[in-house]
Amino acid sequence: MNELPKITVCGCGSGAMAMAADIALMGREVTLYELPGFKNNLDPIRKNGGISLTGNTYSGKTGLARLCKVTDDAEVAVRDCQLIMINVPTSAVDKFVEALSPYLNKDHTILVTTGYWASLRLRKLLEKNANSREATIVEQNIMPYLSRKIGPAQAHIYNYRACA
């Protein structure tokens, strides 16, 4: 594939904000998605024009990361994206997949960064919709960033896990 994938990052916590900002600073189109019940977390990011990122980033860049979209609408979040990165506590992963599943299809890959047998657990949720059952689920057992949300639209990366 010649084009860089369009990515949706789910959640507005420390890890997800760091991930969304760092990937955006790498030049990728990033959408930030939050569940409707927590949509107020998105307001400061919209007002700021993105996420301000500091620290030891994987991209080597810091500053204001402008995002393609910031939304609490699941359909908008997955439209035109290829990779969905769910970087939330394990207890919230199912809620994100339930919200997104009506809009998923064979072109979507879901990466769950908190593992905990996500590929097995989530398959049942995806089976409920004919199109979403064809989505690919992958998982890792550690969040890639040691980070902290230092403000409503600010994240700091202390370190990251480099891929070998």
C-alpha positions as a Markdown table, in Angstrom:
| # | Residue | x | y | z |
|---|---|---|---|---|
| 1 | Met | 0.0 | 0.0 | 0.0 |
| 2 | Asn | 1.5 | 3.3 | -1.1 |
| 3 | Glu | -0.7 | 5.6 | 1.0 |
| 4 | Leu | -0.3 | 5.9 | 4.8 |
| 5 | Pro | -3.3 | 4.4 | 6.6 |
| 6 | Lys | -5.9 | 6.6 | 8.1 |
| 7 | Ile | -6.1 | 5.9 | 11.8 |
| 8 | Thr | -8.7 | 6.3 | 14.5 |
| 9 | Val | -7.5 | 6.3 | 18.1 |
| 10 | Cys | -10.2 | 5.6 | 20.7 |
| 11 | Gly | -10.3 | 7.2 | 24.1 |
| 12 | Cys | -9.2 | 10.5 | 25.7 |
| 13 | Gly | -7.0 | 9.2 | 28.5 |
| 14 | Ser | -3.2 | 9.5 | 28.9 |
| 15 | Gly | -2.2 | 6.7 | 26.5 |
| 16 | Ala | -4.8 | 7.5 | 23.8 |
| 17 | Met | -4.0 | 11.2 | 23.7 |
| 18 | Ala | -0.3 | 10.5 | 23.5 |
| 19 | Met | -0.8 | 8.0 | 20.8 |
| 20 | Ala | -3.1 | 10.2 | 18.7 |
| 21 | Ala | -0.8 | 13.2 | 19.0 |
| 22 | Asp | 2.4 | 11.3 | 18.2 |
| 23 | Ile | 1.0 | 9.6 | 15.2 |
| 24 | Ala | -0.5 | 12.8 | 13.9 |
| 25 | Leu | 2.9 | 14.5 | 14.3 |
| 26 | Met | 4.3 | 11.6 | 12.1 |
| 27 | Gly | 2.2 | 12.9 | 9.3 |
| 28 | Arg | -0.7 | 10.4 | 9.4 |
| 29 | Glu | -4.4 | 11.4 | 9.3 |
| 30 | Val | -5.7 | 10.7 | 12.8 |
| 31 | Thr | -9.3 | 10.8 | 14.1 |
| 32 | Leu | -9.8 | 10.8 | 17.8 |
| 33 | Tyr | -13.0 | 9.0 | 19.0 |
| 34 | Glu | -14.6 | 9.1 | 22.4 |
| 35 | Leu | -17.7 | 7.4 | 23.6 |
| 36 | Pro | -20.8 | 9.7 | 23.7 |
| 37 | Gly | -21.0 | 9.5 | 27.5 |
| 38 | Phe | -17.6 | 11.1 | 27.7 |
| 39 | Lys | -17.9 | 13.6 | 24.8 |
| 40 | Asn | -17.1 | 16.5 | 27.1 |
| 41 | Asn | -13.4 | 15.3 | 27.0 |
| 42 | Leu | -13.3 | 16.3 | 23.4 |
| 43 | Asp | -14.3 | 20.0 | 23.9 |
| 44 | Pro | -10.9 | 21.2 | 25.1 |
| 45 | Ile | -9.1 | 19.4 | 22.3 |
| 46 | Arg | -11.4 | 21.1 | 19.7 |
| 47 | Lys | -10.9 | 24.4 | 21.4 |
| 48 | Asn | -7.1 | 23.9 | 21.4 |
| 49 | Gly | -7.1 | 22.9 | 17.8 |
| 50 | Gly | -5.5 | 19.6 | 18.7 |
| 51 | Ile | -3.4 | 18.0 | 21.4 |
| 52 | Ser | -0.3 | 19.7 | 22.7 |
| 53 | Leu | 2.4 | 17.0 | 23.1 |
| 54 | Thr | 5.6 | 17.2 | 25.1 |
| 55 | Gly | 8.3 | 14.7 | 26.1 |
| 56 | Asn | 10.2 | 11.8 | 24.6 |
| 57 | Thr | 8.1 | 11.0 | 21.6 |
| 58 | Tyr | 8.5 | 8.2 | 19.1 |
| 59 | Ser | 8.2 | 10.7 | 16.2 |
| 60 | Gly | 10.9 | 12.9 | 17.7 |
| 61 | Lys | 8.4 | 15.8 | 17.4 |
| 62 | Thr | 6.5 | 17.8 | 20.0 |
| 63 | Gly | 4.1 | 20.6 | 19.8 |
| 64 | Leu | 0.5 | 21.0 | 18.7 |
| 65 | Ala | -0.8 | 17.8 | 16.9 |
| 66 | Arg | -3.7 | 18.7 | 14.6 |
| 67 | Leu | -6.1 | 15.9 | 14.2 |
| 68 | Cys | -8.2 | 15.1 | 11.2 |
| 69 | Lys | -11.4 | 14.7 | 13.2 |
| 70 | Val | -12.4 | 14.8 | 16.8 |
| 71 | Thr | -15.7 | 13.0 | 17.3 |
| 72 | Asp | -18.1 | 11.1 | 19.5 |
| 73 | Asp | -19.9 | 9.7 | 16.5 |
| 74 | Ala | -18.9 | 6.1 | 15.9 |
| 75 | Glu | -19.9 | 6.1 | 12.2 |
| 76 | Val | -17.8 | 9.2 | 11.5 |
| 77 | Ala | -14.9 | 7.8 | 13.5 |
| 78 | Val | -14.5 | 4.7 | 11.3 |
| 79 | Arg | -15.5 | 6.2 | 8.0 |
| 80 | Asp | -12.5 | 6.1 | 5.6 |
| 81 | Cys | -10.1 | 4.8 | 8.2 |
| 82 | Gln | -8.2 | 1.5 | 7.9 |
| 83 | Leu | -6.7 | 1.1 | 11.4 |
| 84 | Ile | -8.6 | 1.6 | 14.7 |
| 85 | Met | -6.4 | 1.7 | 17.8 |
| 86 | Ile | -8.2 | 1.1 | 21.0 |
| 87 | Asn | -5.9 | 2.4 | 23.8 |
| 88 | Val | -8.2 | 2.4 | 26.9 |
| 89 | Pro | -8.3 | 0.3 | 30.1 |
| 90 | Thr | -9.4 | -3.3 | 29.4 |
| 91 | Ser | -12.7 | -2.8 | 31.1 |
| 92 | Ala | -13.7 | -0.2 | 28.5 |
| 93 | Val | -12.6 | -2.0 | 25.3 |
| 94 | Asp | -15.9 | -3.9 | 24.9 |
| 95 | Lys | -17.8 | -0.6 | 25.1 |
| 96 | Phe | -15.8 | 0.9 | 22.2 |
| 97 | Val | -16.2 | -2.2 | 20.1 |
| 98 | Glu | -19.9 | -2.3 | 20.7 |
| 99 | Ala | -20.3 | 1.3 | 19.6 |
| 100 | Leu | -18.1 | 0.9 | 16.5 |
| 101 | Ser | -19.2 | -2.6 | 15.4 |
| 102 | Pro | -22.3 | -1.5 | 13.3 |
| 103 | Tyr | -19.9 | 0.5 | 11.1 |
| 104 | Leu | -17.0 | -2.0 | 10.8 |
| 105 | Asn | -16.2 | -4.1 | 7.7 |
| 106 | Lys | -13.5 | -6.2 | 6.2 |
| 107 | Asp | -11.3 | -3.2 | 5.5 |
| 108 | His | -10.9 | -2.4 | 9.2 |
| 109 | Thr | -8.2 | -3.6 | 11.5 |
| 110 | Ile | -8.7 | -3.1 | 15.2 |
| 111 | Leu | -5.6 | -3.0 | 17.4 |
| 112 | Val | -6.2 | -3.3 | 21.1 |
| 113 | Thr | -3.2 | -2.2 | 23.1 |
| 114 | Thr | -4.4 | -3.6 | 26.4 |
| 115 | Gly | -4.6 | -7.2 | 25.3 |
| 116 | Tyr | -6.2 | -9.4 | 27.9 |
| 117 | Trp | -7.5 | -11.9 | 25.2 |
| 118 | Ala | -9.1 | -9.1 | 23.3 |
| 119 | Ser | -9.1 | -11.0 | 20.0 |
| 120 | Leu | -11.1 | -13.9 | 21.6 |
| 121 | Arg | -13.4 | -11.7 | 23.7 |
| 122 | Leu | -14.3 | -9.2 | 21.0 |
| 123 | Arg | -15.0 | -11.8 | 18.3 |
| 124 | Lys | -18.4 | -12.5 | 19.9 |
| 125 | Leu | -19.3 | -8.8 | 19.8 |
| 126 | Leu | -18.3 | -8.5 | 16.1 |
| 127 | Glu | -20.3 | -11.6 | 15.2 |
| 128 | Lys | -23.5 | -9.7 | 15.9 |
| 129 | Asn | -23.2 | -7.6 | 12.7 |
| 130 | Ala | -22.7 | -9.3 | 9.3 |
| 131 | Asn | -20.1 | -6.7 | 8.1 |
| 132 | Ser | -18.2 | -6.3 | 11.3 |
| 133 | Arg | -17.5 | -10.0 | 11.6 |
| 134 | Glu | -15.0 | -9.6 | 8.8 |
| 135 | Ala | -12.9 | -7.0 | 10.6 |
| 136 | Thr | -9.5 | -8.1 | 11.8 |
| 137 | Ile | -8.6 | -7.9 | 15.5 |
| 138 | Val | -5.0 | -7.8 | 16.7 |
| 139 | Glu | -3.7 | -7.1 | 20.2 |
| 140 | Gln | -0.6 | -6.4 | 22.2 |
| 141 | Asn | -0.2 | -6.8 | 25.9 |
| 142 | Ile | 1.3 | -3.4 | 26.7 |
| 143 | Met | 0.5 | 0.2 | 25.9 |
| 144 | Pro | 3.3 | 1.6 | 23.7 |
| 145 | Tyr | 3.6 | 4.9 | 25.7 |
| 146 | Leu | 4.4 | 5.7 | 29.3 |
| 147 | Ser | 2.5 | 8.9 | 29.4 |
| 148 | Arg | 0.4 | 11.3 | 31.4 |
| 149 | Lys | -2.5 | 13.5 | 30.5 |
| 150 | Ile | -1.2 | 16.8 | 31.9 |
| 151 | Gly | -4.1 | 19.0 | 30.8 |
| 152 | Pro | -7.5 | 18.6 | 29.1 |
| 153 | Ala | -5.8 | 18.9 | 25.7 |
| 154 | Gln | -2.2 | 18.1 | 26.7 |
| 155 | Ala | -0.2 | 14.9 | 26.9 |
| 156 | His | 3.4 | 14.2 | 28.0 |
| 157 | Ile | 5.3 | 11.1 | 26.9 |
| 158 | Tyr | 8.0 | 10.0 | 29.4 |
| 159 | Asn | 9.0 | 7.0 | 27.2 |
| 160 | Tyr | 7.8 | 4.6 | 24.6 |
| 161 | Arg | 8.3 | 1.0 | 23.8 |
| 162 | Ala | 10.2 | 0.7 | 20.6 |
| 163 | Cys | 9.4 | -2.2 | 18.2 |
| 164 | Ala | 12.3 | -4.5 | 17.5 |
